Amino acid sequence: KSCIAYSATKELAISTASESRTFVAHFYWREGSKEMDPLTSAMKSIVAQIASQDSAYCNEVATQLACAGSTFSLEKGARYFWKRCITSRFSVDTKARLYLVLDGLDEVNETVNAESLFRKELLVMLKEVVEHKLSIRVMLLSRPSWKPYLETFGQELSAITVTKEVVLTDMRIVIDTQLN
């Protein structure tokens, strides 16, 4: 999964490099992470990645944070960053586009009791992408345990199932080619 995520992120970055209003961001949740709010960590990272690609956006975020003043805290939740810094920037009427590659959904650690809330909040955000026709495309990588949750999107979701059985033939071709 992570190899696919890495390759997709790299390919998207290369293929959209000449498009000044197209952004690529990624996040990987690691198994065993002790983050109390894994989705907030992802949103902060995504905002930082977009800001690093666009100085105007960086200034907008900095201004927003400055206006919030002492009432603002970096501990604000994922919804804050999603609404204020991401969905507002990539609404249907903007020409900006965002590609998100989110890997390791199934890695969110249950030991901090974050998995259920994480899943619920992420699904709400993904539904907003569909319902509001946001200029955001999302690639999610996970084990099959997430499939039932993602199937609630119906026709709005394209799923690719990659199993050892499916890639076995391709792996044999790669090995044979390398050995030759």
C-alpha positions as CSV (number, residue, x, y, z in Angstrom):
1,K,0.0,0.0,0.0
2,S,2.7,2.4,1.0
3,C,4.6,1.8,-2.3
4,I,1.5,2.6,-4.2
5,A,0.9,5.7,-2.1
6,Y,4.5,6.9,-2.6
7,S,4.3,6.3,-6.4
8,A,1.0,8.0,-6.7
9,T,2.1,11.0,-4.8
10,K,5.3,11.3,-6.8
11,E,3.6,10.8,-10.1
12,L,0.9,13.4,-9.3
13,A,3.5,15.9,-8.2
14,I,5.4,15.4,-11.4
15,S,2.3,15.5,-13.7
16,T,0.9,18.6,-12.1
17,A,4.1,20.5,-11.5
18,S,3.4,23.0,-14.3
19,E,-0.1,23.7,-12.9
20,S,0.2,26.6,-10.4
21,R,-3.2,26.0,-8.9
22,T,-3.0,22.3,-8.4
23,F,-1.6,20.9,-5.2
24,V,-0.6,17.4,-4.0
25,A,-0.5,16.5,-0.4
26,H,-0.1,13.2,1.4
27,F,-0.2,11.7,4.9
28,Y,0.7,8.3,6.3
29,W,-0.7,7.1,9.6
30,R,1.7,4.7,11.3
31,E,0.8,1.7,13.3
32,G,1.5,2.2,17.0
33,S,1.4,6.0,16.8
34,K,0.5,7.6,20.1
35,E,-1.3,10.6,18.5
36,M,-4.4,11.4,20.5
37,D,-6.0,13.0,17.4
38,P,-4.6,11.4,14.3
39,L,-6.9,13.3,11.9
40,T,-5.8,16.7,13.3
41,S,-2.2,15.7,12.7
42,A,-3.0,14.9,9.1
43,M,-4.9,18.1,8.5
44,K,-2.0,20.2,9.9
45,S,0.4,18.3,7.7
46,I,-1.8,18.8,4.7
47,V,-2.1,22.6,5.3
48,A,1.7,22.8,5.8
49,Q,2.3,21.0,2.5
50,I,-0.1,23.2,0.5
51,A,1.5,26.3,2.1
52,S,5.0,25.1,1.1
53,Q,3.8,24.9,-2.5
54,D,2.0,28.3,-2.6
55,S,3.3,31.5,-0.9
56,A,-0.1,33.3,-1.2
57,Y,-1.8,30.4,0.6
58,C,0.9,30.4,3.2
59,N,0.3,34.1,3.8
60,E,-3.5,33.5,4.0
61,V,-3.1,30.8,6.6
62,A,-0.6,33.0,8.5
63,T,-3.1,35.9,8.5
64,Q,-5.9,33.7,9.6
65,L,-3.8,32.4,12.5
66,A,-2.8,35.9,13.4
67,C,-6.4,37.2,13.3
68,A,-7.3,34.4,15.7
69,G,-4.7,35.8,18.1
70,S,-4.6,34.4,21.6
71,T,-7.9,32.5,21.0
72,F,-6.1,30.3,18.5
73,S,-4.3,27.2,19.5
74,L,-2.5,24.7,17.3
75,E,-4.6,22.2,19.3
76,K,-7.7,23.1,17.3
77,G,-9.3,20.1,15.9
78,A,-9.2,18.6,12.4
79,R,-12.6,20.2,11.5
80,Y,-11.1,23.7,12.1
81,F,-8.2,23.0,9.7
82,W,-10.5,21.2,7.2
83,K,-13.1,24.0,7.0
84,R,-10.9,27.1,7.4
85,C,-7.8,26.0,5.5
86,I,-8.8,23.3,3.0
87,T,-12.5,23.2,1.9
88,S,-12.6,27.0,1.6
89,R,-9.6,27.0,-0.7
90,F,-10.9,24.2,-2.9
91,S,-14.6,24.9,-3.3
92,V,-16.4,24.2,-6.5
93,D,-16.1,27.7,-7.8
94,T,-12.3,28.0,-7.4
95,K,-9.8,27.0,-10.1
96,A,-7.6,25.4,-7.5
97,R,-7.4,21.6,-7.2
98,L,-6.1,19.4,-4.5
99,Y,-5.0,15.8,-4.7
100,L,-4.8,14.0,-1.3
101,V,-3.1,10.7,-0.9
102,L,-4.0,9.2,2.5
103,D,-2.3,6.0,3.5
104,G,-2.6,3.8,6.5
105,L,-6.2,4.5,7.5
106,D,-6.2,1.0,9.1
107,E,-3.0,1.9,11.1
108,V,-4.8,4.3,13.4
109,N,-4.1,2.9,16.8
110,E,-7.0,1.6,18.9
111,T,-5.0,1.8,22.1
112,V,-5.6,5.5,22.3
113,N,-9.3,4.9,21.6
114,A,-9.1,7.1,18.5
115,E,-10.1,4.7,15.7
116,S,-13.9,5.1,15.9
117,L,-13.9,8.9,16.2
118,F,-11.2,9.1,13.5
119,R,-13.2,7.0,11.1
120,K,-16.4,9.0,11.8
121,E,-14.7,12.4,11.3
122,L,-12.8,11.3,8.2
123,L,-16.0,9.9,6.6
124,V,-17.8,13.2,7.3
125,M,-15.0,15.1,5.5
126,L,-15.0,12.7,2.5
127,K,-18.8,13.1,2.2
128,E,-18.4,16.9,2.1
129,V,-16.0,16.5,-0.8
130,V,-18.7,14.6,-2.7
131,E,-21.7,16.6,-1.6
132,H,-20.2,20.0,-2.1
133,K,-18.4,19.0,-5.3
134,L,-15.1,20.2,-3.9
135,S,-12.1,20.4,-6.2
136,I,-10.4,17.7,-4.1
137,R,-9.6,14.2,-5.2
138,V,-8.7,11.7,-2.5
139,M,-6.8,8.4,-2.8
140,L,-7.2,6.3,0.3
141,L,-5.1,3.2,1.0
142,S,-6.1,0.7,3.6
143,R,-6.7,-2.9,4.3
144,P,-10.1,-4.4,3.4
145,S,-11.5,-3.6,6.9
146,W,-12.3,0.0,5.6
147,K,-14.2,-1.2,2.6
148,P,-17.7,-1.4,4.3
149,Y,-17.3,2.2,5.5
150,L,-16.2,3.5,2.1
151,E,-19.0,1.7,0.3
152,T,-21.5,4.2,1.7
153,F,-20.3,6.6,-1.0
154,G,-21.9,4.3,-3.7
155,Q,-21.1,5.4,-7.3
156,E,-18.9,8.3,-6.1
157,L,-16.1,5.9,-5.2
158,S,-13.8,3.9,-7.4
159,A,-12.1,1.0,-5.5
160,I,-9.2,-1.1,-6.5
161,T,-8.5,-4.2,-4.6
162,V,-5.0,-5.3,-4.6
163,T,-4.2,-8.7,-3.1
164,K,-1.3,-11.1,-3.3
165,E,-3.3,-13.2,-5.7
166,V,-4.0,-10.3,-8.0
167,V,-0.4,-9.1,-8.2
168,L,1.3,-12.6,-8.2
169,T,1.4,-12.7,-12.0
170,D,2.9,-9.2,-12.2
171,M,5.5,-10.0,-9.5
172,R,6.5,-13.1,-11.5
173,I,7.0,-11.0,-14.6
174,V,9.1,-8.4,-12.6
175,I,11.3,-11.2,-11.1
176,D,11.7,-13.0,-14.5
177,T,12.7,-9.7,-16.1
178,Q,15.2,-8.9,-13.4
179,L,16.7,-12.4,-13.5
180,N,17.1,-12.2,-17.3
